[in-house]
Amino acid sequence: MIQPEDISRKALAIYREYMRAWIEGEAGYFPRRIPAQTNPGADVVAAIDKVRRLREGSKDVLGYGYSVEWKEVQSRRHGKNFFPSKIFIATELDLLRLVGKEKEFRRFTDAVSRLRAEFPDLDSWVRSNIAAVTEAAPDLDGLCEVLRYFRDHPRPNTFARELPLSVDSKFVERHERVLWQWLDLVLPPHEVRCDEDHFSRRFGLRYHEPDIFVRFLDSAVQADLGFPCDALAIPLHTIGAWDLRDITAVIVENRVNLMTLPKCTRAVAIGGLGNGASLLRYVYWLQHARVWYWGDLDREGIEILSRVRAIYPNTTSLFMDRETLDRYRHLTGRGSGRRIAGRPAHLTPAEADALDVCDQEGLRLEQERVPQSAVVDKFARCLDASMGAAAVLRLSPMSNRTDAGINTTS
């Protein structure tokens, strides 16, 4: 026979169902019958106790909750007794009090009504995200204030903590997930960077930007930009705002490799981005630059190369082809073992061929294993072709480094 705790569990499921029915404006939801096993069983003493507990937990006794219709049953085993024939919840209030959700439901209905009234574009989201509405309801005043501000001042170009709002300074950061979904629907499409997966960049906020490591391979470029040293870390958008013309950009993952690149005319090296290489789309002068990419020759490195080339299609790779892999196979190590079906897009045949071998044999050629003499020779041969015969200033191994190993001269 069903017991009060069983009914409470079923009532919670009914409550969640009723929230959806309320949103959809369904009438006649109550009374709601609860499917119940009402057979008393063979144990007479146990049956009497179950009937007693069922009655004591009912609306007849408590004044709220489930109701029971009783039926007099005559049986050889139990004699003449009343047993439940039907269990149901008669009203909304009975349901809410039974599951202890009165306050939550009132907050929920208030949130739905307010969002629909002030931000009708959120109606479809509300219908599809009942649990999220319930979660957001206690903070609805602040959320609506933030939403109003962005609607009236799109892309404010300030830190979230500087917004002139009554909420605490970390409120936007705590609620980014729901605000992201709401702002996508409320703001005009041209005010949202839909290709951006970073909240602040997507909605025009300032934020603590990643620092990009840069080394000037040409002292003339360094002087033009007014920097006192040839290697430094600079915020992303500071680099993006440079006005560089007729420039070669060498993107290098390993920091030491970057620091030991040969000096080159009209060249800048950018390094240490890893999976953040897609941030280079904010370095707008790269659109008109000669872009070279050098990373580890393995599945991960090739994927990063593909992402860079998706942004800058004319990107040329260094030491990331089948010829390099065959030449330095004795220097390879074990790859990560990560296997993914298919190849990344934006690869040359030679790069794709190298990737296939790396995948099949589990190989990785770390870029720091490539001999420095080969790097200098590659710069002389490959960059000469794109910049002119005088572009590469051939140096002795130590001519561009101090005793500390870092170039401090221009």
C-alpha positions in Angstrom: 0.0 0.0 0.0 1.3 3.5 -0.9 2.6 5.5 2.1 3.0 9.3 2.8 6.6 9.3 1.8 5.8 7.7 -1.5 3.1 10.3 -2.2 5.6 13.1 -1.4 8.1 11.8 -4.0 5.3 11.6 -6.6 4.1 15.0 -5.6 7.5 16.5 -6.4 7.3 15.2 -9.9 3.8 16.6 -10.2 5.1 20.0 -8.9 7.7 20.1 -11.7 5.0 19.2 -14.2 2.6 21.8 -12.8 5.2 24.6 -13.2 5.3 23.9 -16.9 1.5 23.7 -17.0 1.3 27.1 -15.3 3.7 28.7 -17.8 1.7 27.3 -20.6 -1.5 28.6 -19.1 -3.2 25.2 -18.8 -6.5 25.3 -17.0 -8.1 22.5 -15.1 -4.9 21.0 -13.8 -6.4 20.1 -10.4 -7.5 17.8 -9.0 -4.5 15.6 -9.8 -4.8 12.0 -9.2 -1.7 10.1 -7.8 -1.3 6.5 -9.2 -1.3 4.4 -6.1 -1.0 0.8 -5.0 -3.9 0.4 -2.6 -3.8 -3.4 -2.0 -3.4 -3.9 1.8 -1.4 -7.1 1.5 -1.6 -10.3 3.4 -0.2 -9.0 6.8 -3.3 -7.8 8.7 -1.3 -6.0 11.4 0.9 -4.3 8.8 -2.1 -3.3 6.7 -3.8 -1.6 9.7 -0.6 0.3 10.4 -0.3 1.4 6.8 -3.9 2.6 6.7 -3.3 4.6 9.9 -0.2 6.3 8.6 -1.9 7.1 5.3 -4.8 8.7 7.1 -2.6 10.7 9.5 -0.6 12.2 6.6 -3.7 13.2 4.6 -5.5 16.5 4.2 -8.3 15.3 6.4 -5.9 15.3 9.4 -3.3 17.9 8.4 -5.6 20.4 6.6 -3.5 20.3 3.4 -1.8 17.8 1.1 -3.2 14.7 -0.4 -6.8 13.6 -0.1 -8.0 10.0 0.2 -11.2 8.4 -0.9 -11.9 5.4 1.2 -13.9 2.3 0.3 -15.3 -0.2 2.7 -14.0 -3.6 1.8 -15.2 -7.0 3.2 -12.6 -9.7 2.9 -12.1 -13.1 4.6 -8.5 -12.1 5.6 -9.2 -8.5 6.9 -12.9 -8.5 7.7 -14.8 -5.3 7.0 -12.5 -2.3 6.9 -11.9 0.9 5.0 -9.1 1.0 2.5 -7.9 3.7 0.1 -9.5 3.5 -3.4 -8.3 6.9 -4.8 -5.6 9.4 -3.8 -5.4 12.9 -5.3 -4.3 16.4 -4.7 -7.2 18.8 -4.9 -5.7 22.2 -5.3 -2.5 24.2 -6.1 -2.1 25.1 -2.4 -2.4 21.5 -1.4 0.4 20.6 -3.7 2.7 23.5 -2.7 2.3 22.9 1.0 2.8 19.1 0.6 6.2 19.6 -1.2 7.2 22.7 0.8 7.5 24.9 -2.3 5.1 27.8 -1.6 7.8 30.5 -1.5 9.7 29.0 -4.4 6.6 28.8 -6.6 5.6 32.4 -5.8 9.0 33.6 -6.7 8.9 31.6 -9.8 5.5 32.9 -11.0 6.6 36.4 -10.1 9.8 36.0 -12.1 8.0 34.6 -15.2 5.4 37.4 -15.1 8.0 40.1 -14.7 10.3 38.8 -17.4 7.4 38.4 -19.9 6.2 41.9 -19.2 9.5 43.7 -19.4 11.5 41.5 -21.7 9.1 39.7 -24.1 12.0 38.4 -26.1 12.8 36.1 -23.2 9.4 34.3 -23.4 10.7 31.3 -25.4 13.7 31.0 -23.1 11.4 31.0 -20.0 9.3 28.2 -21.5 12.4 26.1 -22.1 14.3 26.8 -18.9 12.0 26.4 -15.9 14.7 25.2 -13.6 16.9 28.1 -14.6 14.1 30.6 -14.0 13.6 29.1 -10.5 17.3 29.4 -9.8 17.5 33.0 -11.0 14.3 34.2 -9.3 15.9 35.2 -5.9 18.3 37.5 -7.8 15.7 38.8 -10.3 15.8 42.4 -9.3 19.6 42.6 -9.9 19.4 40.6 -13.1 16.7 42.8 -14.6 18.8 45.9 -13.6 21.8 44.5 -15.4 19.7 43.6 -18.4 18.1 47.1 -18.5 21.5 48.7 -18.4 22.9 46.7 -21.3 19.8 47.2 -23.3 20.1 51.0 -22.9 23.9 51.1 -23.0 25.1 48.2 -25.3 28.8 47.4 -25.4 29.7 49.8 -22.5 33.4 49.3 -22.8 34.0 49.3 -19.0 34.8 46.7 -16.5 31.8 44.8 -15.1 32.7 46.0 -11.6 32.5 49.7 -12.8 29.0 49.5 -14.2 26.8 52.1 -12.4 24.4 49.6 -10.8 23.1 49.0 -7.3 24.2 45.3 -7.3 27.5 44.3 -5.7 30.7 44.5 -7.8 30.9 40.8 -8.5 27.2 40.3 -9.4 27.7 40.2 -13.2 30.6 37.7 -12.9 28.5 35.4 -10.7 25.6 35.4 -13.1 27.4 35.4 -16.4 25.7 32.1 -17.5 22.1 33.3 -17.3 23.0 36.9 -18.4 24.7 35.5 -21.5 21.6 33.7 -22.6 19.3 36.7 -21.8 21.6 39.3 -23.5 21.8 37.2 -26.6 18.0 37.4 -26.9 17.4 41.0 -25.7 20.2 42.9 -27.4 20.1 43.8 -31.2 22.3 41.3 -33.1 24.8 43.9 -34.2 25.6 44.6 -30.5 26.7 41.0 -29.8 29.9 39.4 -31.0 28.2 36.1 -31.8 31.5 34.5 -32.8 33.0 35.2 -29.3 32.9 32.6 -26.5 34.2 35.0 -23.9 31.5 36.9 -22.0 33.2 40.3 -21.8 34.4 40.3 -25.4 31.0 39.1 -26.5 29.1 42.0 -24.9 31.6 44.8 -25.0 33.0 44.8 -21.5 36.6 45.4 -20.5 38.4 42.7 -18.7 41.8 41.6 -17.5 43.3 40.7 -20.9 45.8 37.9 -21.5 49.4 39.2 -21.9 50.9 38.2 -25.2 54.7 37.6 -25.3 56.4 39.6 -28.1 60.0 39.8 -29.4 61.1 42.3 -32.0 63.3 40.6 -34.5 64.2 44.0 -36.1 65.4 46.9 -34.0 63.9 49.3 -36.5 60.4 48.0 -35.7 61.1 48.2 -32.0 62.2 51.8 -32.4 59.2 52.7 -34.5 56.9 51.5 -31.7 59.0 53.1 -29.0 59.8 50.2 -26.8 63.0 50.2 -24.7 63.5 46.4 -24.8 63.1 43.8 -27.6 61.1 41.2 -25.6 58.1 41.9 -23.4 54.6 40.8 -22.5 51.8 43.1 -23.7 48.0 43.1 -23.3 46.2 41.6 -26.2 44.4 44.7 -27.4 47.5 46.8 -27.1 49.2 44.6 -29.6 46.0 44.7 -31.7 46.1 48.5 -31.9 49.6 48.6 -33.4 49.8 50.1 -36.9 52.4 47.8 -38.6 52.8 47.7 -42.3 55.0 45.4 -44.5 55.6 43.1 -41.5 56.4 39.4 -41.0 54.9 37.8 -37.9 56.4 34.6 -36.6 54.1 32.8 -34.2 56.1 30.4 -32.0 54.7 28.2 -29.1 57.9 27.5 -27.2 59.3 30.6 -25.4 62.9 29.6 -25.6 62.6 28.9 -29.3 61.1 32.4 -29.7 64.0 34.0 -27.8 66.6 32.3 -30.1 65.0 33.1 -33.5 67.4 34.9 -35.8 67.1 38.6 -36.3 65.1 39.5 -39.4 64.2 42.6 -41.2 60.6 43.9 -40.6 59.8 40.9 -38.4 58.1 40.4 -35.0 57.8 37.1 -33.1 54.7 36.3 -31.0 54.7 33.3 -28.6 53.3 31.2 -25.9 49.6 31.2 -26.9 48.9 27.5 -27.1 45.2 26.8 -27.4 44.7 30.6 -27.0 46.0 31.1 -30.5 42.5 32.1 -31.7 42.9 35.3 -29.7 45.1 36.5 -32.6 42.0 37.5 -34.5 42.1 40.7 -32.4 45.6 41.5 -33.8 44.1 43.2 -36.8 47.4 44.1 -38.5 48.1 40.4 -39.0 45.5 40.5 -41.8 48.1 42.3 -44.0 51.2 40.6 -42.6 53.2 37.6 -43.7 52.3 35.1 -41.0 54.4 32.1 -40.1 53.5 29.5 -37.5 55.8 27.1 -35.7 54.6 24.7 -33.0 55.1 21.1 -32.0 54.7 18.6 -34.8 51.9 16.4 -33.4 48.1 16.3 -33.3 47.8 19.2 -30.9 50.2 21.4 -32.7 48.6 20.8 -36.1 45.2 21.6 -34.7 46.5 25.0 -33.4 48.1 25.6 -36.8 44.7 24.9 -38.4 42.9 27.4 -36.1 45.5 30.1 -36.9 45.1 29.5 -40.6 41.3 29.7 -40.3 41.8 33.3 -39.1 44.7 34.2 -41.4 44.4 31.9 -44.5 47.9 32.8 -45.9 49.7 31.5 -42.8 52.7 29.4 -43.6 54.0 26.7 -41.3 57.6 26.1 -40.2 58.9 22.5 -39.5 55.4 21.1 -39.6 55.4 18.8 -42.6 56.2 15.3 -43.6 59.7 16.1 -44.8 60.5 17.6 -41.3 59.1 14.5 -39.6 61.1 12.1 -41.7 64.3 14.1 -41.3 64.1 14.3 -37.5 62.3 11.1 -36.7 65.2 10.1 -34.5 64.3 13.2 -32.3 60.6 12.4 -31.9 59.0 11.3 -28.7 55.6 9.8 -27.7 52.6 11.9 -28.5 49.6 12.4 -26.1 47.8 9.4 -27.5 44.7 11.5 -28.2 43.1 10.1 -31.3 40.4 11.9 -33.2 38.7 10.8 -36.4 39.5 13.0 -39.4 41.8 15.8 -40.0 41.5 19.5 -39.0 40.6 21.8 -41.9 43.0 24.3 -43.4 46.0 22.0 -43.8 48.4 21.6 -46.8 48.9 18.1 -48.1 52.4 17.9 -46.6 51.0 19.0 -43.1 48.1 16.5 -43.4 50.5 13.7 -44.3 52.6 14.5 -41.3 49.6 14.5 -39.0 48.5 11.1 -40.3 51.9 9.6 -39.4 51.9 11.2 -36.0 48.5 9.8 -35.3 49.2 6.4 -36.6 52.6 6.0 -34.8 51.9 8.1 -31.8 54.7 10.6 -32.5 55.5 14.1 -31.4 58.4 16.3 -32.6 58.8 19.0 -30.0 59.9 22.2 -31.6 62.7 22.7 -29.1 64.3 19.5 -30.5 64.9 20.9 -33.9 68.6 21.9 -34.2 69.2 25.7 -34.0 71.3 25.5 -37.1 68.3 24.1 -39.0 66.2 27.0 -37.7 68.7 29.6 -38.9 68.9 27.9 -42.2 65.1 27.7 -42.5 64.8 31.4 -41.8 67.4 32.2 -44.4 65.7 30.1 -47.1 62.0 30.5 -46.4 61.8 34.0 -45.1 64.2 35.2 -47.8 61.6 34.1 -50.4 58.9 36.3 -48.8 60.9 39.3 -47.7 63.8 39.6 -50.0 67.4 38.5 -50.0 68.6 40.9 -47.3 65.8 40.1 -44.9 67.6 37.7 -42.6 70.6 39.0 -40.6 72.6 35.9 -40.1 74.1 35.9 -36.5 76.5 33.8 -34.6 74.8 31.5 -32.0 75.5 33.9 -29.1 75.4 37.3 -30.9 71.8 38.0 -30.0 72.0 36.8 -26.3 73.5 38.0 -23.1 75.1 35.7 -20.5 71.6 35.4 -19.0 70.3 33.9 -22.3 67.9 36.8 -23.2 68.5 39.4 -25.8 68.7 42.8 -24.2 70.1 44.7 -27.2 68.3 46.3 -30.0 
